[in-house]
Amino acid sequence: MGKRKKQAKVLRIFRKVHRTTGALLFIFFLFISVTGLILGWKKNSNGYILPKTQIGTTADLQKWLPVDSLHTIACTTLHNEVSPELSLEIDRIDMRKEKGSVKFVFVDSFYEVQLDGATGNVLSIGQRRSDLFENIHDGSILDDYLGTDGYIKLVYSTVMGVSLLIFTITGFWLWYGPKRMRKASKNKALT
């Protein structure tokens, strides 16, 4: 088999792998691209995707209230201002010393309550839609729904990462291979 026929065969194989991978994973690539785009804009959404971090009265931690007191205020605020039906389970506490504020992020419905670290005054109550988009983006929404302790996210991330690598390699070769073949044909014609 000649060199040109081998190159053409390799191109056909790469085209088939590229097309098959794309067809099988189209919906996942769509989810990843849309959620990635949304997440890229989260801090520029005027607080719709991710509530803006508010500024408290002081960055001096010695003047801050104890965390358990701030936690009590955040939980009371969530139940009084949003819904008494929501769980008080905390996903994380995000202390922004430099801004003088602390965010209590709740698991249920992705709500957060921002408090002034020193006074305990409520600075903001908002829904962190970005957390939902992150869970869709990395596949952990399925782990949460099915209770699989991170295994779906691991498999999903691995499959999507390997697929993107395959797409990159085959896509490059589908672009570069014909150029290489034309150049080889042109050089052969000149000799």
JOMO-V737944 format. One record per pair of residues at least 4 apart in sequence whose C-alpha atoms are under 6 Angstrom apart, sorted by the first residue. I is the first residue (numbers start at 0). J is the second residue. If there is no record, write none. Layout:
i=I j=J
i=I j=J
//
This chain:
i=10 j=14
i=13 j=17
i=13 j=169
i=14 j=18
i=15 j=19
i=16 j=20
i=17 j=166
i=17 j=169
i=21 j=25
i=28 j=32
i=30 j=34
i=31 j=35
i=31 j=136
i=34 j=132
i=34 j=136
i=41 j=48
i=41 j=49
i=44 j=48
i=46 j=50
i=46 j=51
i=48 j=128
i=48 j=129
i=49 j=127
i=49 j=129
i=50 j=125
i=54 j=98
i=54 j=99
i=54 j=100
i=55 j=98
i=55 j=99
i=55 j=100
i=55 j=115
i=56 j=99
i=57 j=99
i=58 j=96
i=58 j=97
i=58 j=99
i=62 j=117
i=63 j=116
i=63 j=117
i=64 j=117
i=66 j=70
i=73 j=112
i=75 j=79
i=76 j=80
i=77 j=81
i=78 j=82
i=78 j=83
i=86 j=107
i=88 j=105
i=88 j=106
i=89 j=104
i=89 j=105
i=89 j=106
i=90 j=104
i=90 j=105
i=90 j=106
i=91 j=104
i=92 j=102
i=92 j=103
i=93 j=101
i=93 j=102
i=94 j=101
i=95 j=100
i=95 j=101
i=99 j=116
i=100 j=114
i=100 j=115
i=100 j=116
i=101 j=113
i=101 j=114
i=101 j=116
i=102 j=112
i=102 j=113
i=103 j=111
i=103 j=112
i=104 j=110
i=104 j=111
i=105 j=109
i=105 j=110
i=105 j=111
i=109 j=126
i=109 j=127
i=110 j=125
i=110 j=126
i=110 j=127
i=111 j=124
i=111 j=125
i=112 j=123
i=112 j=124
i=113 j=122
i=113 j=123
i=114 j=119
i=114 j=120
i=114 j=121
i=114 j=122
i=115 j=119
i=115 j=120
i=132 j=136
i=134 j=138
i=134 j=139
i=134 j=140
i=135 j=140
i=138 j=152
i=139 j=152
i=141 j=145
i=142 j=146
i=142 j=147
i=142 j=149
i=142 j=151
i=151 j=155
i=152 j=156
i=156 j=160
i=158 j=162
i=165 j=169
i=166 j=170
i=167 j=171
i=171 j=175
i=172 j=176
//
